[in-house]
């Protein structure tokens, strides 16, 4: 709410059933779970309404600004069953057919101009195409793949509608409270559909982060659970291409509209006479702030509190409110650049450099460029580079001018693996021993002890009795993580490898005696396993006595993209193990501290970690 209050998540994504929640400046646990109707979109709307009501109760004459930013429609795709059920069978014809159908429908509704052409599903030149972004033709899939992929689209549609319904609750309140008439609502998204689901999709996106392939047989077990708490799903690239129709490619490909084009809806009953009309003027997200400033009667200051301000990049869109649908835009030029891909729009023309993001190919001076007259060719279907070389050169020169102005240079398409090897600044020096104490907030994985690809030990100093139970140490979730806990008087350690059943669980051969003890485990890494995992031997200890041991493998990359941090005395959010319930606080005993030691530099399968970085963009 303005810049005074915050409720939500700050990571690149979060579990919609068990989110990584922050209120103002501290982590919090959700007040109830999905079994009682929890969903992040609903929770965010509840708290947005609370803030709006508080504002009206305390200072109703003061203008307010609310940023409502749900997890939708970013992965993971989570939605209530009744919303998913609404779309049963709607996507059975597949993404090739959907792409054709939706373009025809958008033309009929006037969203796209007559004559707009559809573009190929796999438009990148073979020497520049990334295999992980390839689309498998629908007619090449087997029956189970079609069933699985169609279900993933049903979940995505339900996810979208459910979030729209929560936005509707906010709009309803504004109308009921008499505020809607003079409230400016801007409804927007931030990029093209996400292609990080790979050609095969996933029921646990964390496998993708770890470079671990999904297996159809296992994924089919979750067909009826897709979208629920048991999955962390993402649709395949085919749906990303279909949902970005009629444009080429999807998120990360900044040179094509498929990577950048989004709908934008603006409502302001008091200030906009037009109702339900479409505008075709070209604009960019950088134009939103200038629009709001003009509507509020403000100008961007040259300096603020003595600090010289960077000039605004955009232009106001307010003129479009009274303009004809196809009137000329007041926008003149807009550059694009991301991860080595680049393009530019200028006066109705578009130039696109043929370069895949994160490709590591360099040699930008050898890039071929395509040219499109987007005023007449909205979908960027007809390359006019050979017909208008002078116009193409004009746009290329303009790209470099804009790049210089906006600090884009030097271009960088290094692979994610290369980027990962860069040492980043840290307030804490590197060390091999970490000490954690109970009753603290979850420690984010980015700053918690890194046990990936290396030998490690977890040792806890505790005082217990016959009735002690619960979690001593936990990090991660059901989709990947590890936990040390007491259950039924015995000591357990579970390493949940990417949520793949069965869990790797070890239980002590004896009960933990009453009194003060050091409880812990040790993993000795012996070799590289399949797909970059680490394999070795795990030993479970009560004091110096080994009470269980056996082979174990660990993940090559992180447990989560964000959230589900390291906890002492409890397990936040989604539990690591199915052997204990969500409410699993350590009881009837005392934890003094937990120490985690690691040996040497971690083994890294950089190629596996590289794939995970794609999801951060």
C-alpha positions, -999 to +999 in steps of 0.1 A: +000+000+000+019+030-013+054+028+002+042+024+037+029-012+039+039-045+023+023-079+023+034-106-002+066-123-015+098-109-029+113-139-048+110-146-085+081-170-077+065-188-047+043-217-039+007-205-040-004-230-014+026-225+010+040-191+000+072-174+013+053-145+030+067-112+042+047-085+060+063-051+060+099-060+068+097-095+084+089-131+074+056-145+086+038-178+084+004-181+067-025-182+091-042-213+076-035-239+050-049-251+017-070-277+035-089-247+049-092-229+016-059-210+015-045-197-018-020-169-022-041-149-047-070-149-022-047-140+007-032-111-012-067-098-021-078-102+016-049-081+028-052-056+000-088-051+011-077-048+047-052-020+038-078-002+017-103-003+045-077+009+070-068+038+048-104+048+044-110+046+082-080+067+091-074+092+062-101+089+036-093+123+019-057+112+011-051+097-024-037+062-022-016+039-044-019+001-043+003-024-061-015-057-063+010-083-075-001-120-074+019-150-081-003-156-112+003-165-139+039-173-131+048-208-122+040-228-102+005-230-117-018-236-087-056-233-086-086-246-067-101-278-081-135-262-090-118-236-112-096-262-129-127-283-136-143-254-156-118-260-184-120-298-186-116-308-222-111-273-235-075-279-246-078-314-258-071-304-294-036-292-284-015-261-287-012-261-325-050-260-329-054-235-300-029-211-316-048-211-348-082-207-330-072-179-307-057-158-335-089-160-355-109-151-324-087-121-316-091-108-352-129-113-349-129-093-316-108-065-331-078-072-308-057-080-338-061-063-372-076-081-402-050-100-421-027-107-391-007-139-399+002-166-375+039-173-372+057-207-369+059-225-336+097-230-340+108-198-358+144-196-347+171-206-372+186-240-365+220-226-358+206-202-332+177-223-318+180-236-282+169-272-279+154-265-244+130-239-261+119-262-289+082-270-293+072-306-300+044-308-326+011-319-310+006-348-335+040-362-325+029-368-289+016-401-275-018-403-259-005-399-223+015-369-232-015-353-248-036-360-218-009-346-194-002-315-215-039-307-219-044-310-182-016-285-176-033-260-198-066-265-179-048-258-146-032-227-161-066-214-173-082-221-139-052-203-122-058-172-144-096-171-138-093-176-100-068-147-098-092-125-119-119-133-094-097-120-066-091-088-085-128-086-089-133-086-052-111-055-049-130-038-077-163-047-060-152-031-028-141+001-046-176+003-062-194-005-029-174+022-011-179+048-037-142+050-048-143+032-082-155+063-101-123+082-095-098+053-092-073+046-120-069+009-125-041-004-147-042-042-153-010-055-169+015-084-172+053-082-175+064-104-204+054-131-229+043-166-217+069-186-199+089-211-219+109-225-190+087-256-188+109-273-214+093-292-243+079-318-219+065-298-190+069-307-154+049-317-123+078-305-102+095-275-116+124-280-092+135-309-113+141-284-141+162-262-117+183-293-110+187-305-145+168-337-137+144-349-164+108-355-158+096-391-165+062-395-182+053-426-161+059-407-128+042-375-140+011-394-150+007-404-114+000-367-106-025-361-135-054-357-111-033-337-086-020-311-110-025-276-097-028-288-061-004-288-031+012-321-043+026-305-075+048-276-085+038-277-121+047-258-153+033-264-188+055-273-218+069-248-244+041-256-267+016-238-245+040-209-241+041-205-279+003-209-281-004-184-254+019-159-271+001-162-304+004-149-331+039-138-322+072-156-324+088-172-293+081-163-257+096-149-225+134-141-227+133-135-264+133-097-263+137-092-301+102-107-308+068-096-296+062-131-282+087-122-255+074-088-247+038-082-259+011-081-232-024-068-229-029-036-210-063-025-196-069+009-182-101+019-163-110+054-149-147+060-151-144+097-141-117+105-166-122+081-196-154+085-216-148+055-238-160+022-224-149-012-236-129+001-266-096-011-280-066+011-288-039+000-312-013+027-305+022+011-298+033+017-262+057+001-236+057-004-199+080+026-194+050+047-205+029+038-174+047+062-150+045+092-174+008+084-178+001+084-141+020+116-136+000+134-163-033+122-149-023+134-114-011+167-127+025+162-117+058+165-134+089+144-129+114+165-108+149+170-121+162+165-086+146+150-055+160+155-020+191+169-036+196+138-058+196+143-096+170+121-112+173+099-142+150+113-169+119+092-176+122+070-206+086+068-216+058+091-229+022+095-215-006+073-229-033+097-217-039+110-252-052+075-262-082+078-240-099+102-265-081+090-296-095+069-325-085+032-322-060+034-350-048+070-345-010+075-347+010+068-316+030+095-299+057+070-291+088+073-313+113+047-304+118+018-280+148-005-276+148-041-262+177-061-247+178-092-225+205-118-220+220-112-254+188-109-274+179-075-287+156-055-309+141-021-315+108-005-325+109+029-343+081+047-361+061+016-369+091-006-379+108-033-359+144-047-362+152-080-345+187-095-341+188-132-345+205-143-313+192-167-286+194-156-250+220-172-227+235-189-258+272-180-250+278-176-287+290-140-286+301-125-319+273-099-318+288-081-347+280-111-369+243-112-359+218-112-387+189-088-383+153-091-395+131-062-404+093-059-400+068-032-408+047-038-377+022-010-385+011-033-413+024-066-401+014-069-364+027-104-359+062-098-373+056-125-399+072-110-431+109-102-430+116-072-452+154-070-445+163-077-481+138-053-495+146-024-473+183-025-463+185+012-457+156+011-433+171-018-415+204+000-411+186+030-397+170+009-370+203-009-362+220+025-358+190+037-336+194+006-314+230+015-306+220+051-299+194+039-274+217+013-259+243+040-253+217+063-236+204+035-214+236+018-203+228-014-222+263-019-235+283-041-233+261-069-246+263-101-226+250-135-237+272-156-214+256-189-204+241-192-170+269-216-161+295-189-168+275-163-148+273-187-118+310-188-115+313-151-108+320-144-071+294-120-058+298-095-030+287-108+004+285-092+038+296-126+054+330-142+048+331-177+034+332-204+061+329-241+066+309-240+099+275-225+105+257-222+138+219-218+140+196-212+169+159-220+175+130-195+173+144-175+143+128-167+110+136-191+081+170-184+066+168-179+029+187-205+008+208-178-008+225-170+025+220-204+043+247-231+045+253-246+010+254-284+012+251-290-025+277-313-040+298-318-009+301-338+023+284-322+053+274-328+089+244-316+109+249-317+147+224-305+173+229-301+210+196-309+226+180-319+259+152-344+255+129-368+274+106-397+265+079-373+252+101-351+230+091-349+194+092-327+163+116-310+139+151-301+150+164-289+116+146-285+082+154-269+049+134-270+018+099-285+011+082-316-002+096-308-036+132-311-024+149-307+010+162-324+041+151-326+078+163-340+111+135-348+136+123-370+165+092-392+161+080-419+184+111-414+205+135-422+176+158-400+156+150-396+119+168-379+090+151-375+057+166-363+024+138-356+000+154-358-034+133-336-057+101-349-042+106-383-059+091-412-039+101-429-018+118-403+004+153-412+015+146-417+052+168-431+080+156-440+115+177-448+146+179-484+157+173-472+193+152-446+210+169-414+220+177-416+258+165-388+281+190-362+289+215-339+271+228-353+238+244-344+205+221-357+177+231-355+141+240-369+107+269-370+084+269-374+046+302-384+029+302-376-008+319-404-027+311-397-064+290-379-090+257-395-096+232-394-124+224-359-138+250-342-115+236-355-082+261-365-055+261-400-041+276-413-009+270-427+025+248-412+053+253-420+089+229-411+117+243-404+152+232-402+188+262-387+205+291-407+190+271-439+182+261-447+147+224-456+149+216-459+112+235-457+079+231-463+042+235-450+007+221-415-002+221-391-031+217-353-029+205-327-053+229-309-076+212-275-073+189-256-049+159-269-030+137-240-041+139-209-063+127-189-033+111-195+001+112-226+024+143-214+041+164-232+068+145-236+101+155-247+136+128-262+158+101-262+132+095-267+094+080-236+077+055-237+049+053-271+030+069-299+052+100-316+038+088-351+048+055-368+048+066-385+080+054-356+100+025-331+097+028-294+089+024-285+126+057-301+136+074-277+161+099-293+185+081-300+218+089-312+252+126-306+250+152-280+243+174-272+214+206-253+223+219-248+188+224-267+155+258-267+138+263-275+101+298-281+088+308-285+051+340-297+037+359-278+010+344-264-022+311-278-033+309-299-064+289-282-090+272-295-121+272-261-138+250-273-167+223-284-143+225-251-123+225-232-156+190-243-164+177-230-130+189-195-138+165-192-167+136-192-142+150-161-124+145-139-155 
